[in-house]
């Protein structure tokens, strides 16, 4: 392990990775299919040709006019409505062949993508998507298929054929229409907007498509439908939410517009551009460098023992610097010791020795050293409560009393404090979340005078409204799938089977088949992690922008479902190996496999994999998971302490070995928030990491992150913090979404005629039990009519 760490530290190059909403279109399309589905491409073509030849009179699809193509699609649409299940499947396969780009009539991959795009817009225009959605609902409610799958000891591809075909067509339609190109026709642009609105609005059975897919996820995780093809469901769910709500660039634009509407100052910088301009730092020192460093220190220390200044040892109350370095201080993290990635010697130690030893020879060529640009990448920020806290401390010190939340009165405070307050106010940043919390508090305090809040019917709002009743189930189901797909997870008998849509009917019998299936299974798991991590991050970011308490309830469900230890468990592996994994067979990827002749696969070619420096989806997943962890722990003291308790520091430090600026930034953010709780010895041993935090992470002007002087003032009460937050969330949901809200303030109607004239909603089965109800509630109850005539 140490040898691997040393190798990766010395040889890891800068990764030319550009983070975005998704990978290239061809990569996203190829990940829809597992390698075991490869024979089905020919099957789709055969079913299409079988029907098409009888109508085309020897012509090819690409030779038909648009009107002729439309009439053939209409015939296929009519044939989809037949009652015979097998005939319906054949027609669905023919439609899938069209969506895949009639590849048998194309010579290059570019042609396949061109005709796929043309056909997808044609299929959408003819109303295929709505028909597919009805068939999908039928398949989901097919109890016979569910019960037979539950009873089966082993589930394979054959059990989910209909679902896989339907989901594949729907995914191709959503992904192709979502991606905008420069040469799109005006009618295609109009179709894109119409489709986006359709997907985000509750047109399908009174709920958005995303909710139907979430229902499939929970049904699968509750073991009621183990044959559901989860990879395709999650990919379609992710792309549906990405399309309807918007990606990271759209989020940034929405944030800018939101700040303008609330009359807040513009953002100090565009975070996406800043992160893209960052360069990776060198990873912390490797084991070999540390051994060399330790030997240098020992030689220097043994020869100069009498020259130690005793008072400096007493002052800092540190361990004796001349003791053997292997005798670790109790305060130091035992895991971190073994990780082989310690930092540099602390400058304080160097001060103790009059003549410091010469530095060890550099093991890396000097050209690899990264020269940081002058100035820090981020403008510092200060919150209103930070200014209030600073003034409260200053007033207590100089005057002896405080003025509450008053940040303007500076009477009696010395001049330097005035200057400090002025600097803090120059960098004051008010977030949209703070404004939303303040407005919510006002609405709670004055429900009558402020009246009802106007809530915009945005796609995010409609999605939240639909998810709210079963939100915890959706979150737990996603985390169950993430746990099952994580490479660090051990196979357990009670864990869910996520391989139902990758395992063939007949298990492999040769070594080559076994290798191919092994690569396919690993690739399948990586794609699941990619889809779930991107989906969770999108939900958190959109809910946070829509309303902070919508974000907080999702965050709390994630925390209570053990998301924090789950992500740390995911990173507790050789992360360099995961990011450089080669679980793909290029010649089997779509659309390459349907255009080119299939070469003979050998064990050597499978082992070699592709020539890419890193795996895009794995690096994308790692960054997403780190961003989720940051979202969950930011400004949450109790959750930050969970990072400390779960010993996340050595795990996160290992992730710094990946020389990619964006990933390093989010790792450093997570280390920064817990630095003050890791103890002086950890900070002393990790000066290189501390320097990287200073250079890359945004500064809060009066945040004492590097020294931890206010630790005693912050007791860790996890339950109290989370309960207070939960109470605020429940008040928000009750005020905004509870239909029976403000029941105490509803006026009472005393008019007998109007009360009897009101329409009362009765359950559907009421007329069946009406007579029994009369007998039980009216006829069998003794009524004393004379009592009505007596005065009370």
N, C-alpha and C positions, 0 to 999 in steps of 0.2 A: 504493500500500500504506500509506504514511504517512497519507494523507488518510483512508483507511478506518479505520486505527487510531485517529486523532484523533476521528473521528466516533463510533466505537463507544465510546470512552472517555468522551466528553462526554455521550452520550445514552443509554448503557445503563442501563435502570432495574433496580430490584430484581426478581428473578424469583420469582414466587409458585409455587415448585415444592416439592412434598412427596415426598421420596424414600420408596420402599417396595419390597416384593418384586416387584410388577408394577404396570402401569398399570390403569386402570379395565377392567372385564370386557369392555365393548363394544369398546374399543380393542384388547385382546388378541385378541378373536375376529376383528375386521376384518383384523388383520395376518396372519392365517393365509392369506388369499386374496390373490393378485395381481390387478391390474385386468384382466389378459388372461383370467382365469378367469371373469369376470362372466357370459358367456353360459351357463356350465354350471349356474348356479342354476336356470334354466328347464328345463334338461335333467333335472336331478334330480327336479324337480316332475313332469315329464311321465311319467317312468318309474314314479314312485310312484302317480300317478293311474291309469295304465294298468292296473296290477294291482289297486289298491284299489277301483276302481269295480265290478269284477266281484263283489266280496264285500260291499261296504258298502250296496248297494241304495239309492243316492241320498243317503246320509247323509255328513256330513263327519267328519273324524278327531276334531275337538274335541267332536263330539256323541256319540261312542261311550262306552260304559261302560269301566271299566278292564279288565274281563275280556275284552271284545271286542277292545280294543287289544292285550292280551297274546296272544290267539289269532292276531291278524294278524302280530304280531312273530314268533311261533313259525313261521308259514308262511314268512316271509321268511328265518328262520334255516335252515329245511329247504332252501329254494331256494338258499342260499349254497353248499350242498355239491354242486351239479351240476358235471359235468365240463366242460360247455361254457363257455369263457372269457367269451364275449360275454354270455351269460345271467347269469353270475355278476356281471359288471360292472354290469348293469342293476339287479340286486337290491341291490348295494352302494350304488348311487346312490340307490335308494329309501330305504335305511336312513340315508344321509347327509341326505336331505331331512327325515326325522323328527328327526335330531339337530340340524338347523338350525332347527327350530321350526315346521314346516308353515306357512311364512310366507304362503302364498297364502290361508290361512284367517284371517289376522290383520290387524288394522287399524292397529296401532301397533307401535313397536319394543319397548315393554314387553311386549306380548302375545307377540311372537316369542321374547323371552328367557324368558318364563314357560313357554311350551310346549316350548321347547328343553330347559329344566331338567327338566320333567316327563317328557319322552320319553327323555332321557339316563339318568335313574335307572331307567326302565322297561327300556331296552335293556340296561343293566348287569345288572339283576335277572334278565333272561332269558338271560344268558350270551353276549351278542353279542361282548363284548370278547375272550374267549378264542378264539372262532371267527375274529375279525378277525386275531388274532395268528398263528394257523396259516396264514391266507392270506398275511399279510405275510411270514412265513418262506418260504413257497413262492415268492413274487415275488422275494425277495432271492436265493434259490438258482436263479432262472430264468436258466440260462446262455445260453439262446438270445437272450433280450432283451438281456443284457449284451453278448454278442458282436456283435449287430446294431447296438447303440448305439455300440460302440467303432469300428465300421467307418464309421459315418455321418459325413459332413463337418460337418453342422450339426444340433444336437439342439434340439428344441422341446418345447412342452407335450405334444404328442401321444405322445411316447415314454414318458411317465411317468404316463399316465392312471390305470391300476389302482393304482399306488403312491400317487398323490395322493389318490384317493378313500379308500383304506384309512387313510392317515395322518390325513386330515382328520377322519374319524369318531373315530379313537382320540384325537386332540387335543381334540376337542369333549367327549368323555367325561371325559378326564383333567382338563381345565381347568374344566368345569362342576362336577364332583364336588369338585374341590379347593377351590373358593370356597365358603365357609360363609356362609349368610344366617340372619337371626334367625327367619324363619318356616319353617325346614326341619322336616319331619316327623321324629318319632323314628326311623322305619324308614330314612329317608334318612341320618340321623346315624350309625346303625349300619352302613349300607352304605358310608359314607365311610371309616370306620375299617377295615372289612374290605378295601375296595379299596386303601387305603393300605398295609396289611400285604401284600396280594398283590403289589403293584408292587415293594415293597422286598425281597421274599423270592425265592429262586431257584426259583419254580414253573414258569417258562416255559423248557422245555428245560434245566433245571438251572442257569439263570442269571437274574438280574433283567432286566427289560425294558430298563433303561438300557444293559446290556452289548450287547444285540442292536442297539440304535441306535448305539452307539459303533462296532460292527462295520460298520454301514452307512457311517458317516463315513469310516473308514479305507479301506473298499473304494472309495468315491467318490474320495478323494484319491489313491489309487494308480492312478487312471485305468482301473480294471477295470469300473466301473459308472458311466459319465458321465451316465446318464439319471436317477440318483436325485435326487428333489426335495429338495435339501439344506436349504432354508429350513424346510420342514415337519418334516424329521427333527430339525433342531436345536431348533426350538420345542418339539416333543414331548419331546425329551431333557431340555431345560431344565425344562419343567413337571413331568416325571416325577421328576426329582431334587429340585426344589423341594417337591413334594408328599410324597415318601417321606422325605426327610431333614429338611425343615422350612426355613422362611424365617428372616429376620434376627431377628424377635421371638422365635421358638422357639429360635434359637441363643443369644440372651441368657438365656432361661430355663434352657436346658441348661447354660450356663456357670455360672449361679448355683447350680444343683443340684450340678454337678461340684465346685465349690469347697466346698460344704457337706460332700459325701462325703469330701473330702480334709482336712477340718478346717482350711481356710484362712479368713482374714479375709474378710468380705463385700466386694464391689466398692465403691470409694469413691463411685461414682455410676453412673447408668444412661446409658451413652454415647449410646444412641438419643435419649433425651430431651434431653440436653445439646446434641447437634448440631441437633435440631429447634428448640431455643430460640435458637440463634445467629442473629445478623444479619450480612448481608454487609458487608464493608468497601469503601471507595471503591477503585477500581483504581489502580495506579501512574499517575503523571502521563503525559499524552499528549504527542505531538511538539510541538504548538502551545504547550503550557504550558512545555515545556522550552526552546524557542527564546526565549520571553519571559523565562524565568528566566535563561538564559545572557546575554541582552542586558543585563539588570539587573546581573548579576554583572560583566560586562565594563566597564560604565559606572562601577560602584562601584570596581572594582579599578584602572582606569587613573588615576582622580583621586586615589587614596590610596596610590600606589606607595611613597613614601618611608616610610610608617608601618608597614612590615612588621617584625615582630619576628624577627630572623634566627635566634635560638636555637630558636624553635619549629619552624622549617623543618628545622634540623639534628636536633632531637629526634625528630621524627616521620619524617624521611627521606622526605618526600613530594615530589611534583612542585611546582614553583613555582606558586602559585595565580594569578599574574598572567599566566602564559602563556596563549596562545589555547586555549580548551577543545577545539578540534578536534584538537590534537596529543595524541593518546591515549597513555597509558602502556602499555608492552608488556604489563604484567600484566593489563590490562583485556581482557575478552572481546570480540573484534571483532564477533561476532554480536550481542552485547548492545547494542553501540553503534548498530547499524543498526536495532534493533528499535523504536526510538522510544518506549521506555517506561522511561526512566531515572527514578531516584527524586529525593529532595531533596538539597540541599547539606548536607554533613556539618557538625555543630556545631564541629568542630575548625577548619574553614576560616573559620568566622565569628569564632572567637577571634583569628585572625591579624590581622584588620582591626579597628582601634580603633572605628570607627563603621560598623556594618553597614548595607548599603543597605536601603531600605524594601522590604517583601515585595511581590511582584507582585500586581496585583489578582486576586481569585478569579474563575475562569472558570465555575465551577459555582455555582448558587444555594446559599446557606448551608443551606437546608433539607435538602439531600442529604447533608450531613455526618452520619455515623452516630455517635451517642453510645453508647459501650460501657458496659455495666452496671458498677457498682463491683465490684471483685474479679475474679479470673480464673475462667474457666468450669470448669477442670479442677483437681482436687486433685493436687499433685505426687507423683511416685513415685520410689522409690529401690530398686535391686536389691541383693541380698546382696553380690554381687561389687563393687558400687560402694563399699559400706561397708568391705569388705576392702581395696580399693585405697586408699581415703582413710587408713585406719589404717596400712597399710604405708608410705605416703609420710610420714605424721606420725612413725611410730616411727623410720624411717631418719633423719629430720631431727633429732629431739630426743634419741633414745636411741642410735642407731647400729646397731640390729639389728631384725629382724622376728620375729613369732610365727606365721607362716603364716596359717591361716584363722581364728585366734582373734579374735572381735569383741567379747569381753566384758572382757578384761584391759586396763585403761587406766593401769596403774602407770607413773609417770615422765612422763606426758604432762601438759601445762599445762591449766589450768581451761577455757580457751576450746575446746580440743579435746574435752574431756568434753561441753561443751554442744553442740558440733557433732555428735558421735556420737549424743547423745540425740535431737536433732532429726531426724537421718537415720533413726534406728530408728523414730521416730514415723510416718514416711512410708514405711517399708519395705513393698514389695509383692512377694509371692511368687506367681508365675503358675503355672497348671496345668502348663504346658510344663516349667518348672524341676523340678517334682515328678516328672513323667514321665521326664525325663532322668536324674534322680538314681536313680529306681527301676530304670531300664534298666541303668545302670552297676552297680548291686548285683546284678541278675540275671545280668549278664555275668561278674561276678567270682565269684559263688557259685552256679553252675548246679545243683549237686547238693543243697546244703543248703536252698536256697530252693524247689526243685522247680519244677513247671510253673506258669506264670502263668495265672490264670483270665481269659479274654477274653470279654467279653459279646458275644453275637451281635446287635449292633445293625445297622440298615440300612446305616449308614456303614461298619461293619466288613465286612459282606458285599460291599458295592460295591467297597471297596478290594481285598479278596481276589480278586474277579473281574477287576478292572482291572490288578492287579499284573503278570501275565505280559506284557501288551502296552501297558503304561502309556506308554512313550516314543512308540509309534506314535499313540496317542490324542492326546497332547499336541501332537505335530508336525502331525497332521491338523487339529486345531482352529486352530493358529497359521497354517497354510497358508490356511485359509478366511478367517481374520481379515485376513491380508495381502491376499488377493484382493478382500475387501469394503471395505477401507479407502479413503476418498476420495482419499488422497494417492498411492495406488498407480497406477503406469502399466501399461497393458495390454501384456502380453508374450506372445509366442507359446507359451512353455513353461508359463505359469501355468494353473491349473485354471479350467474354465469353470463359474462359479457361476450362470449365467443360464439353465440348462437348463429350470427350472420357471417362467420368466417370459416367454420369447420365444415369440410365436405362430407357428403353422405358416407363415402368409403374412406377410411383413414389411410394415410400413406403407407406403402409397403417397401419402398426403396429409400436409400439414404438421401438421394437427391430430392425426392418428394417431401421427406421429413424436413430437410433444410429449407425448402421453399415454404412449407407450412409454418415453420418456426419464424422465418422472416415476416410472413404475412401476419401472424399473431402479434408479434412485437409492433409492427407498423400499425395494426388495428388499434392497439392500446395507445400508441402515441397520438393517433388521430383523435381518439376519445378525449384524452387529456387536453389536446389543443382546443377542441370544440367547447368542452366544459369550462376551461379557464377563460376563454374569450367571451363566452356567454355570461358568466358570473361578473366579469369585469364590466362588460357593457351595461348589465342591469344595475350594478352599483353606481356607475357614473351617471347614467340617465336618471335614476331615481334621486340621486343627490342633487342634480340640477333642477329637477321638477319640484321636489320638496325634501328638505333635509330629513324630516321624520320618516319619509318613505324609505330613504337610504338607511336610516338607523334601524328600522325594523328588520330589513333584510340582513344587515350587519349582525344584529343581535341573534337572529336565527342561525346565522353561519357560526358565530362564536359558540353558542350553546350546543351546536351540532359538532363541536370539536374541529372546526376548520383550521384553527391556528396550529395545533399539533400535527394535523394531517399534512399541511403544506411544509412544515419543518421536517416531517418524516420523508416527504418527497425529495427534499434537498439533501437529506442525509445519505448521499450516495456519491460515487465518483462522478461529479457533475460534468467534468470534461468529457468523460466517456459517453455520457448521455447526449451531450450536445453534438458530439462528433459521430454518433451512431449512424450506421449505414443500413438501416432496415428498409431498403427499397431495391427493386429490380427494375432498372430503367426500361428494359425491352418489354416489360409487361405493363408499363404504365399507359393509361389512355391519354391521348389518342395515338401514341406511337405504335401500340400493339395491333391496332386495326388497319394501319396504313402500310407498315413495313412488314417484310417477311420475318417470320419468327426464327431467330438463330437457335441453335441447339444449346440448351442450358447445361452447364457443367458445375460441379462443386466449386471449382476454382473461380468461375465467373460470379457465382452467388456470394462467395466469401469476399471477393474484391469489392463488390457494391459499386456505388457511384464515385465520381472523382471530386465531389464537393468538399470544401473545407469544413463545413458544418451542416447540420440538419436544420433547415429553416423552421420547421414546425416545432422542434424541440426547444430551440432558443426562444421562439415566440411564446411557447407555453411557460417556460421558466420566467420570462419577463412578466407575463400576465399574472402568474401566481405571486410573484414578489409585489406587484402593484396591488393585488387584492389584499395581501398581508399588510401593506402600508395603509390602505384604506381602512382596514379593520382596527388598526392600532393607533392611528393618528389622533392626538389630543385625548387619548383614553388611558389614564394612568394604570387602571387595573389590568388592561389588556397588555400594556407594555410590560408590566410585571410578569405576565404569563410568558412572554418571550424570555425573560430572565430565568424564570423557574424551569422552563423547558430546555434551558442551556442552549439557546439558539446561536450564541456568539460564534463558537467554533464552526458550526454548520454554515452560517452565513459567510464567515471568513473564507471557507473553502470555495464558496461560490465566486469570490473575488478573483479566482484564478482565470475565469473566463474573461478574455480581454475584449469586452464589448462595452462601450461607454454607458449605454442605457441600462443594461443589467447591473453594472457596477454602481450606478447612481442609486437604484432602488435598494440594493444591498446596503450601501453606505447610509441611506436614510434610516433603515431598520437598525443598524448598529448605533447610529447617532442617538436615537431616542432612548436607548437603554445603556449608553456609555456610563452615565453617572451612577448606575446601580451595579456596575460590574467590578467596582473596587479599584483602588489606586494601582495595585500590582498589574491588573489587566491593562490599564491605560499605559502604564510604564513599559510594558512588554510589546505594545502594539502602536508605537509612535508613527509608523508608516501609514497604518490605517487611519489614525487620528488626523494626519496631514491630509490624506485623501478626502476625508469628510470635510475638512476645512475648505479644501479647494473646490469641491464639486457640489456640496449640498447647500441649499439656501440658508442664510443666517437669520435668526430671530435675535434682534439686537440685545435684549436682556435675558436670553436663554442661557442658563449656566450649564450647558450640556457637557462640557469637557471636565468639570471639576466636581460637580455633585455636592455643592455646599448646602443645598436646602432639602436634603433627603429626609432628615428627621421630621421636617414639617409636613411630609406627605405620607401619612399612614396608608397602608394598602388594604382597603376594604372593598373587595371585588363585589360582594353581594349588594352593598348599599349603593354603589355607583350604578350598577346595572339595573337595580330596582327603580331608582329615581328616573333613569332613562326610560325604562319600560312604562312607568306611570305617565310620562310626558307623551310617549307614542300612543298609548291607549286613549288618552284625552283627545289627541289630534284625530285619531281614527273615529272615535265616537262622535266628535263634533262635526267632522266633514262627511262621514259615510254612514252613520247610524240613521236609519229611516225614522226611528221613534225618538229622535233627539228633542231636547227641550220639552219633555212631556209635562213638566211642572208648570210651564207657561202657556199651555194650550187653553183657550177660553172654553168654559163649559156651556153647552147648549141646553137651555131649560125649557124650550118650546116642544111640547109633546108631539105636535104635528110634524115638525121638521126632523125630530129624532126618529119617528116611525117611518118617515119618508126616505131616510138614508139607505143607500145600497150597501149591503153587508156582503163582503166576499166570503163565500162558503167553500169548503173543500169539494173536489170533484165527486167524491163518493158519499156526499152527505145525504143525497136523496135515497140511497140504499138503506141507510140506518135511521131515516127520519122518524118512522113510526116508533122504533125502539127508544129514540131520544125523547119523543113526546111522552111515552109511557113512563120512562124513568125520571125525567126532569119535571113533568107537569102533572100528569094524572095521579101518580103515586105519592105526590107531595101534598100533605094537608095544608090548605090555605084558609086562614082565619079572616074572612071578609069583614067581620064586625070590627076588627082591629083598625081598619082603615078609617072608620067613622069616629073613633075615639080621639080626643085631643092628646098629643104627645105630652 
